[in-house]
């Protein structure tokens, strides 16, 4: 069976493919000739994941899934949330996003935060969602060179390293994205792999 992963990131596709049995083949948006900018206009993380997956299913009539992730900071009323990638503006700079976040939290004692990933799967017209959460806190300065996004300032609960100081295999033990994809893989393995 073939399923479209609504992304142009080949690394993400191969990472998830490694978790699936050989009976399920993943394709990227590029593989199906989808080069248009898929709208992400929802005001929730779930909404954006659903919007992307439904768009691909309706336009290409193929089973697909999409993910969306945001950082929710308690003291900021769960901002940046759905706006995490463009928190500091449209140019999508991880450095500027972190800079803005640290400025907003300046003088704040409550630094609780969580990363949230939602995956929306459209399988034969039926929609199923999977969620992964990583609870932790925001540091006052960046640490580490690995990862991307807010990883240099996020430490998961019970740990001393930021996501950016962890190897990928260490990060995957705590990662919101890894938890959500594990649920997706278990579902596909149970319901599709025969």
C-alpha positions in Angstrom: 0.0 0.0 0.0 1.2 3.5 -0.8 0.6 6.5 1.6 1.5 10.1 0.9 3.4 11.9 3.7 2.4 15.6 3.0 5.9 17.0 3.3 8.8 17.9 0.9 11.4 16.9 3.5 12.9 13.6 2.2 14.7 13.1 5.6 11.4 13.0 7.4 10.0 10.6 4.9 12.9 8.1 5.2 12.8 8.4 9.0 9.2 7.3 9.1 9.6 4.7 6.3 12.2 3.0 8.5 9.6 2.5 11.2 7.1 0.9 8.8 6.9 -2.6 7.4 7.8 -3.1 3.7 4.1 -3.5 2.9 3.6 0.3 3.3 5.5 2.6 0.9 5.6 6.3 1.7 5.7 9.0 -0.9 6.5 12.7 -0.5 4.6 15.6 -2.1 7.4 15.8 -4.6 6.9 12.1 -5.6 3.2 12.8 -6.6 4.0 16.1 -8.3 2.5 18.4 -5.7 4.5 21.6 -5.7 1.8 24.0 -4.7 1.9 25.8 -1.4 -0.6 23.9 0.7 -2.6 26.4 2.9 -2.0 26.3 6.7 -4.5 28.9 7.8 -6.1 27.2 10.8 -5.6 28.8 14.3 -4.8 25.4 15.8 -2.0 22.8 15.4 -4.7 20.1 14.8 -6.4 22.3 12.3 -3.3 22.8 10.2 -2.5 19.1 10.1 -6.1 18.3 9.1 -6.1 21.0 6.4 -2.9 19.7 4.8 -4.0 16.0 4.8 -7.5 16.8 3.5 -6.1 19.0 0.8 -3.8 16.2 -0.5 -6.5 13.6 -0.2 -9.1 15.7 -2.1 -6.7 16.9 -4.9 -4.8 13.6 -5.5 -7.3 11.0 -4.3 -4.6 9.1 -2.3 -4.3 8.1 1.3 -2.1 10.5 3.2 -1.0 12.0 6.5 0.4 15.3 7.6 2.0 16.6 10.8 2.1 20.0 12.4 4.0 21.0 15.6 4.0 23.9 17.9 5.6 25.1 21.1 3.2 26.1 23.8 4.5 28.2 26.7 2.3 28.4 29.7 3.3 32.0 30.8 2.6 33.3 27.3 -1.0 31.8 27.1 0.3 28.8 25.1 2.0 31.1 22.5 3.7 30.8 20.1 1.6 27.6 19.5 0.4 27.3 15.9 2.6 30.3 15.0 5.8 28.7 16.2 7.6 28.6 12.8 6.8 32.3 12.1 6.8 33.7 15.7 9.3 36.5 14.9 7.9 37.2 11.4 7.6 35.7 8.0 11.3 35.0 7.3 11.2 31.8 9.4 14.5 32.2 11.3 15.0 29.8 14.2 17.5 32.3 15.7 15.0 35.2 15.6 12.1 33.0 16.9 14.2 32.0 20.0 15.3 35.6 20.5 11.7 36.8 20.6 10.7 33.9 22.9 13.5 34.7 25.4 12.6 38.4 25.3 9.0 37.6 26.0 9.9 35.4 29.0 12.4 37.9 30.4 11.8 38.2 34.2 9.3 35.3 34.1 9.7 32.6 36.7 7.1 30.2 35.1 9.0 28.7 32.2 6.8 25.6 31.8 6.3 24.7 28.1 5.4 21.8 25.9 6.0 20.7 22.4 2.9 19.3 20.7 2.8 17.4 17.4 -0.5 16.3 15.8 -0.6 13.9 12.8 -3.8 13.8 10.7 -4.2 10.6 8.7 -6.8 10.4 5.9 -7.3 6.7 5.1 -9.9 5.8 2.5 -11.8 9.0 3.4 -11.7 8.4 7.2 -9.7 10.9 9.3 -7.7 9.7 12.4 -5.5 12.0 14.5 -2.5 11.1 16.7 -0.9 13.4 19.2 2.5 13.5 20.9 3.4 15.8 23.8 6.8 16.6 25.4 6.5 18.6 28.6 9.5 20.6 29.8 10.8 24.1 30.4 12.4 27.0 28.5 16.0 27.9 29.6 17.3 31.5 29.7 19.9 30.9 27.1 20.6 28.6 24.2 22.6 25.3 24.7 23.6 22.7 22.0 24.1 22.5 18.3 21.8 19.7 17.3 18.1 19.7 16.3 16.3 22.8 15.0 13.6 25.3 15.9 13.4 25.8 19.7 15.5 22.8 20.6 18.4 24.8 22.0 16.2 26.3 24.8 13.9 23.4 25.6 14.7 20.8 28.3 12.2 18.0 28.7 11.0 17.2 32.2 13.4 15.0 34.2 16.4 15.8 32.0 19.3 18.2 32.2 20.1 18.4 28.4 18.2 20.5 25.9 16.9 18.8 22.8 19.8 20.5 20.9 22.3 18.8 23.2 20.9 15.3 22.6 21.6 12.9 19.9 18.6 12.0 17.7 18.2 8.7 19.4 18.3 10.4 22.8 15.8 13.0 21.7 13.4 10.4 20.3 13.0 9.0 23.8 11.2 12.2 24.8 10.2 13.8 21.6 6.6 14.9 20.9 7.1 14.1 17.2 8.5 10.6 17.9 5.6 9.8 20.2 3.0 10.9 17.6 4.7 9.0 14.8 5.0 5.9 17.0 1.1 6.0 17.4 0.7 6.4 13.7 3.1 3.5 12.9 1.3 1.2 15.4 -2.1 2.1 13.9 -0.8 1.5 10.3 0.9 -1.7 11.3 -2.3 -3.0 13.0 -4.7 -1.9 10.3 -2.9 -1.8 7.0 0.1 -4.1 7.1 -1.0 -7.7 6.5 
